[in-house]
Amino acid sequence: MCHAETGSSAITAENVYELFPEVEALSVVSLTTCGVSATESGDFEGYDEEQVRMMDEVCIALDVDDEPISRASKECVSAPPCEVLFNDSIQSSNYLLGHLMTNIDKGLLHRAFSCFVFDSQRRLLLQQRADKKITFPMMWTNTCCSHPLDIPGKRGTGFKSAILGAKRAARRKLEQELGIKPEQVPLEDFHFLTRVHYKAPSDGKWGEHEMDHILFIQADVDLAVNRNEVQDSRWVSPEDLKKMFPTPGLQYTPWFKLICESLLFKWWANLGTPEFHRYTNETIIRRM
């Protein structure tokens, strides 16, 4: 695992277009994916079709202070710019490879969230990522991990609006991955704890470099698992999770391991107590 970078090589609003000529400005609103889509790219030969399609989703590229500086698809191969008609004007746009280690190593960073769902017994819902996933397949992780999309209501240009965007994205992905209905996880019941900045390779080609917004919610939910996303799931107590870690053959996502090793069990012990609010709404960014 690599440590998150904050030095002079980090991506900024000033150097993003020099480092990544294909990047879209924040002012651009595209109705379609431009350039070559992930489904047409040779980078994904042999991967699951649905997982490849989702690599065209447009994420929010950031500087190291969690400020949006551009728009970046998870994956869309560079190609001659195409034109998109929007509001009677022609926008020239292109996308860049958001999960390629070659771009991550140059500082490309995007916003993400990690959601932890607990039931009324204070058990945590874990998922094992499906074998079809392009990054970190078959690894166990927290309930749901994904990215706010660069669409109205999700981007967030300030601290509070970024948190709201992450919560909305969490509800969307909880339903898409686990079949949890939005009415079972009301927006106002999510607790934002902190932001974790980390970088980790998945294999030699793919990886993650994220500003991860950590969300907790306590709710009794019904599951209808999407097997294209989730291989397995289980509810665990703190003791159950600690027993899982040394089990031969089980692997864990890097962000989940980082959070477990440093923060999770302290947060978990205080969940549902008057002291829990002390751990919420941190304004600092934890670099890991």
C-alpha positions as CSV (number, residue, x, y, z in Angstrom):
1,M,0.0,0.0,0.0
2,C,1.2,3.5,-0.8
3,H,0.8,6.5,1.4
4,A,-1.3,9.4,0.1
5,E,0.7,12.2,-1.3
6,T,0.5,15.8,-0.2
7,G,3.7,17.2,-1.6
8,S,4.7,19.2,-4.7
9,S,3.8,16.4,-7.1
10,A,0.1,16.4,-6.0
11,I,-2.6,17.4,-8.4
12,T,-3.8,21.0,-8.3
13,A,-6.2,23.2,-10.2
14,E,-3.1,24.8,-11.8
15,N,-1.5,21.7,-13.1
16,V,-4.4,19.3,-13.7
17,Y,-4.8,20.3,-17.4
18,E,-1.1,20.0,-18.0
19,L,-0.9,16.6,-16.4
20,F,-4.1,15.3,-17.9
21,P,-4.9,17.1,-21.2
22,E,-8.0,15.0,-21.7
23,V,-9.7,16.2,-18.4
24,E,-13.0,18.0,-18.5
25,A,-13.5,21.4,-16.8
26,L,-16.0,21.5,-14.0
27,S,-18.1,23.9,-16.1
28,V,-18.7,21.2,-18.7
29,V,-21.9,19.2,-18.3
30,S,-21.8,16.3,-20.7
31,L,-24.9,14.3,-21.6
32,T,-23.0,11.4,-23.0
33,T,-19.6,9.9,-22.6
34,C,-17.1,11.3,-25.1
35,G,-14.1,9.7,-26.7
36,V,-13.9,5.9,-26.6
37,S,-16.2,4.4,-23.9
38,A,-14.9,1.7,-21.6
39,T,-17.0,-0.9,-23.4
40,E,-15.0,-0.1,-26.6
41,S,-11.6,-0.1,-24.9
42,G,-9.1,-2.9,-25.1
43,D,-8.2,-2.3,-21.5
44,F,-11.2,-4.3,-20.4
45,E,-11.1,-7.3,-22.6
46,G,-12.2,-10.3,-20.6
47,Y,-13.9,-8.3,-17.8
48,D,-17.6,-8.4,-16.9
49,E,-19.7,-6.2,-19.2
50,E,-21.7,-4.5,-16.5
51,Q,-18.6,-3.7,-14.5
52,V,-16.9,-2.3,-17.6
53,R,-20.0,-0.1,-18.3
54,M,-19.8,1.4,-14.8
55,M,-16.2,2.5,-15.5
56,D,-17.7,5.2,-17.7
57,E,-19.2,6.9,-14.7
58,V,-17.9,10.4,-14.2
59,C,-16.2,10.9,-10.8
60,I,-15.1,14.2,-9.1
61,A,-11.4,14.8,-9.4
62,L,-9.9,16.7,-6.5
63,D,-6.9,18.5,-5.1
64,V,-5.4,17.2,-1.8
65,D,-7.7,19.6,0.2
66,D,-10.9,17.9,-1.2
67,E,-11.6,20.8,-3.6
68,P,-13.1,19.7,-7.0
69,I,-10.8,20.7,-9.8
70,S,-12.1,18.6,-12.8
71,R,-14.3,15.8,-14.0
72,A,-12.9,12.3,-14.6
73,S,-14.5,9.1,-15.7
74,K,-13.5,5.9,-13.9
75,E,-12.2,4.8,-17.3
76,C,-12.5,6.3,-20.7
77,V,-9.7,5.9,-23.1
78,S,-8.2,9.1,-24.5
79,A,-9.3,9.8,-28.1
80,P,-9.7,12.8,-30.3
81,P,-12.2,15.2,-28.6
82,C,-15.8,14.8,-29.5
83,E,-18.6,17.4,-29.3
84,V,-21.6,17.4,-27.0
85,L,-24.5,19.8,-27.6
86,F,-25.7,21.3,-24.3
87,N,-27.7,24.5,-23.7
88,D,-27.2,25.6,-27.3
89,S,-23.4,25.5,-27.1
90,I,-20.8,23.0,-28.3
91,Q,-18.7,21.6,-25.5
92,S,-15.4,19.9,-26.5
93,S,-14.6,17.2,-23.9
94,N,-12.8,14.0,-23.2
95,Y,-12.2,11.7,-20.2
96,L,-9.2,10.2,-18.6
97,L,-8.3,6.9,-16.9
98,G,-9.4,7.4,-13.3
99,H,-8.3,4.1,-11.9
100,L,-5.1,3.5,-13.9
101,M,-2.0,3.4,-11.7
102,T,-0.1,5.4,-14.3
103,N,-2.5,8.3,-13.7
104,I,-2.7,7.7,-9.9
105,D,1.0,7.9,-9.7
106,K,0.9,11.3,-11.3
107,G,-1.5,12.5,-8.5
108,L,-5.0,11.9,-9.9
109,L,-7.3,11.9,-6.9
110,H,-11.1,11.5,-6.7
111,R,-13.8,11.7,-4.1
112,A,-15.3,8.5,-2.6
113,F,-17.4,7.3,0.3
114,S,-17.3,4.3,2.6
115,C,-20.6,3.5,4.2
116,F,-20.9,1.4,7.4
117,V,-24.4,0.0,8.1
118,F,-25.1,-1.3,11.6
119,D,-28.3,-3.0,12.7
120,S,-30.2,-2.4,16.0
121,Q,-27.9,-5.1,17.6
122,R,-24.9,-2.9,16.6
123,R,-23.7,-5.5,14.2
124,L,-21.8,-4.3,11.1
125,L,-22.9,-5.4,7.6
126,L,-19.8,-6.6,5.6
127,Q,-19.7,-7.4,1.9
128,Q,-17.4,-9.5,-0.1
129,R,-16.8,-7.8,-3.5
130,A,-17.9,-9.9,-6.4
131,D,-15.4,-11.9,-8.5
132,K,-16.5,-9.8,-11.4
133,K,-15.2,-6.5,-9.9
134,I,-12.3,-4.9,-11.8
135,T,-10.6,-3.6,-8.7
136,F,-10.1,-5.7,-5.5
137,P,-12.3,-8.7,-6.5
138,M,-13.3,-11.2,-3.8
139,M,-12.0,-9.0,-1.0
140,W,-14.1,-8.3,2.1
141,T,-14.9,-4.7,3.0
142,N,-17.4,-2.5,4.8
143,T,-21.0,-2.3,3.7
144,C,-20.7,-0.2,0.6
145,C,-17.8,1.8,-1.0
146,S,-18.1,3.9,-4.2
147,H,-18.0,7.4,-5.6
148,P,-20.3,10.4,-5.8
149,L,-20.9,11.2,-9.4
150,D,-20.3,14.5,-11.0
151,I,-24.0,15.3,-11.5
152,P,-26.2,18.0,-9.9
153,G,-26.6,17.4,-6.2
154,K,-23.6,15.1,-5.8
155,R,-20.5,17.2,-6.6
156,G,-20.5,19.5,-3.5
157,T,-18.2,22.5,-3.7
158,G,-18.0,23.1,0.1
159,F,-17.5,21.0,3.2
160,K,-21.2,20.5,4.0
161,S,-22.4,20.1,0.4
162,A,-19.7,17.5,-0.2
163,I,-20.9,15.5,2.7
164,L,-24.5,15.7,1.5
165,G,-23.4,14.5,-1.9
166,A,-21.6,11.6,-0.4
167,K,-24.8,10.7,1.6
168,R,-26.9,10.8,-1.5
169,A,-24.4,8.6,-3.3
170,A,-24.4,6.1,-0.5
171,R,-28.2,5.7,-0.6
172,R,-28.0,5.1,-4.4
173,K,-25.2,2.5,-4.1
174,L,-26.8,0.7,-1.1
175,E,-29.8,0.0,-3.3
176,Q,-27.8,-0.8,-6.4
177,E,-25.4,-3.2,-4.7
178,L,-27.4,-4.6,-1.8
179,G,-31.0,-3.9,-2.6
180,I,-31.5,-1.7,0.4
181,K,-34.5,0.6,-0.2
182,P,-33.8,4.3,0.3
183,E,-36.7,4.6,2.7
184,Q,-34.9,2.2,5.1
185,V,-31.8,4.5,5.2
186,P,-33.2,8.1,5.4
187,L,-30.7,10.8,4.5
188,E,-30.9,12.5,7.9
189,D,-29.9,9.2,9.6
190,F,-26.4,9.1,8.1
191,H,-23.6,10.3,10.3
192,F,-20.4,11.8,8.7
193,L,-17.3,11.0,10.7
194,T,-14.2,12.1,8.8
195,R,-12.3,12.0,5.5
196,V,-9.5,9.5,4.8
197,H,-7.0,10.2,2.0
198,Y,-5.2,7.0,0.9
199,K,-3.6,5.4,-2.2
200,A,-3.5,1.7,-3.0
201,P,-2.8,-0.5,-6.0
202,S,-5.1,-3.3,-6.9
203,D,-2.8,-5.1,-9.3
204,G,-0.1,-3.8,-11.6
205,K,-2.5,-1.8,-13.7
206,W,-5.5,-0.7,-11.6
207,G,-5.8,1.0,-8.2
208,E,-7.4,3.6,-6.0
209,H,-6.4,7.1,-4.9
210,E,-9.3,8.5,-2.9
211,M,-10.6,11.1,-0.6
212,D,-12.9,8.8,1.3
213,H,-15.9,10.2,3.2
214,I,-16.7,7.9,6.1
215,L,-20.4,7.5,6.8
216,F,-22.2,5.5,9.6
217,I,-25.9,4.6,9.7
218,Q,-27.8,2.4,12.1
219,A,-30.8,0.8,10.5
220,D,-32.5,-2.6,10.2
221,V,-32.6,-3.2,6.5
222,D,-33.7,-5.9,4.0
223,L,-31.2,-7.2,1.6
224,A,-31.6,-8.2,-2.1
225,V,-28.0,-8.7,-3.1
226,N,-26.8,-7.8,-6.6
227,R,-24.5,-10.7,-7.4
228,N,-22.7,-8.7,-10.1
229,E,-21.5,-6.5,-7.2
230,V,-21.5,-8.6,-4.1
231,Q,-20.2,-12.2,-3.7
232,D,-21.2,-12.6,-0.1
233,S,-22.4,-10.6,2.9
234,R,-22.5,-11.1,6.7
235,W,-23.4,-9.3,9.8
236,V,-20.6,-9.2,12.4
237,S,-20.0,-8.0,15.9
238,P,-16.6,-6.5,16.8
239,E,-15.5,-9.8,18.1
240,D,-16.6,-11.6,15.0
241,L,-14.6,-9.2,12.8
242,K,-11.5,-9.6,14.8
243,K,-11.7,-13.3,14.5
244,M,-12.1,-13.0,10.7
245,F,-8.9,-11.1,10.1
246,P,-6.5,-14.1,10.7
247,T,-8.7,-16.6,8.8
248,P,-6.6,-18.1,6.0
249,G,-7.9,-17.3,2.5
250,L,-9.8,-14.1,3.5
251,Q,-8.6,-10.8,2.0
252,Y,-9.6,-7.2,2.8
253,T,-9.7,-4.0,0.8
254,P,-6.9,-1.6,1.7
255,W,-9.2,1.2,2.8
256,F,-11.1,-1.1,5.1
257,K,-7.9,-2.5,6.7
258,L,-6.6,1.1,7.3
259,I,-9.9,2.1,8.9
260,C,-10.0,-1.0,11.0
261,E,-6.5,-0.7,12.2
262,S,-6.8,2.9,13.3
263,L,-10.3,4.1,13.9
264,L,-13.2,1.6,13.4
265,F,-13.3,-0.1,16.8
266,K,-13.2,3.1,18.8
267,W,-16.1,4.5,16.7
268,W,-18.0,1.3,16.9
269,A,-17.7,1.1,20.7
270,N,-19.3,4.5,21.0
271,L,-22.1,4.0,18.4
272,G,-25.5,4.7,20.0
273,T,-24.0,6.4,23.1
274,P,-24.0,10.1,24.0
275,E,-20.3,10.1,23.3
276,F,-20.6,9.2,19.6
277,H,-21.1,12.8,18.5
278,R,-17.5,13.5,19.5
279,Y,-16.4,11.4,16.5
280,T,-18.6,13.0,13.9
281,N,-18.2,15.9,11.5
282,E,-14.4,16.1,11.7
283,T,-13.1,18.9,9.4
284,I,-9.5,17.5,9.3
285,I,-8.4,15.1,6.5
286,R,-6.7,12.0,7.8
287,R,-3.7,11.1,5.5
288,M,-3.0,7.3,5.5
